[in-house]
Amino acid sequence: MEPSLEEIFGSYMSWKLDDQTWIINFMNGTENMYLLEGDEKALLIDTGYGVGNLRAYVEKLTDKPIVVANTHYHPDHAAGNGEFEQVYMSKGAELDKASVENPGMVPFDITKLPHADYKKVYVGDGDTIELGNRTIEILDVKPAHCNSSLFFLDRSHRMFFCGDDMEAAQVNLFDNSHNPYINYDLKTILDNFLENTERILSLSNEFDYLLPNHNGTPIAKSYLNDYIDLIHAIYNKEVEPDEKLNHRYIEMDPQASKLCRVRGKNGSIITYREQLR
């Protein structure tokens, strides 16, 4: 018997990274959210697909008031925002909002969530979220994976939350905004990705755990150097694209025929074949 959409998108499991930090896993093990507890509040990083049962699950993990933030405004990270009254996000969410809010982008009716008109609070570089003896710093991210990414640095627990802009298996660098007014230029995106990665690396003495949302968590900090080397190898024409994407979900994307994978050491990117060439 095939599992229901609710079973695929709304079945969660969780475990503690330390005594005040939960990893919440879903999508058959492919995606993670995070719950960070302080003395006074708890921060939920990302809200999944909008099935409508995440809040109840999180409230079983913590009795603290829950603050919510998005790593970026894509449907698998922000469609569940309407379960909460207020969500912190990048102002770049305005550029990516079609990917969440246009009809058909999410397999659930997110307009029926209890707070579908939730308050969007835009935050950026230098802002902080105070949880009580635990301060989460917010860092801007230049458009690479998307237009709406934020990084979160937790110095006290030595954790860096990097969203989809750094992963073990691959980073997707193609346009998923569904915004027809965005002019996608791969050279700019690669430059931005390189700068973002170098910024994480410059802070690597401040964290032990590098925590993405897909493809395993935590991951080794050495991936940062692998991706920096990969971008330089692309610029120096030292790598060839792999025509096989080897990613079952991206292979179902309408853009799949235009995409390729480029590998370097332990990292890879998926992007547009012709622009890469």
Buried (B, 14 or more C-beta within 10 A) or exposed (E): EEEEEBEBBBBBEBEEBEEBBBBBBBBEEEBBBBBBBBEEBBBBBBBBBBBBBBBEBBEEBBEBEBBBBBBBBBBBBBBBBBBBEEBBBBEBBBBBBBBBBEEEBBBBEBEEBEBEEBEBEEBBEEBEBEBEEBBBBBBBBBBBBBBBBBBBBBBEBEBBBBBBBBBBBBBBBBBBBBBEEBEBEBEEBBBBBBEBBEBBBEBBEEBEBBBBBBBBBBBEBEBBBBBBBBBEBBEEEEBEBBEEBEBEEBEEBEEBEEBBBBBBEBBBBBBBBEBBE
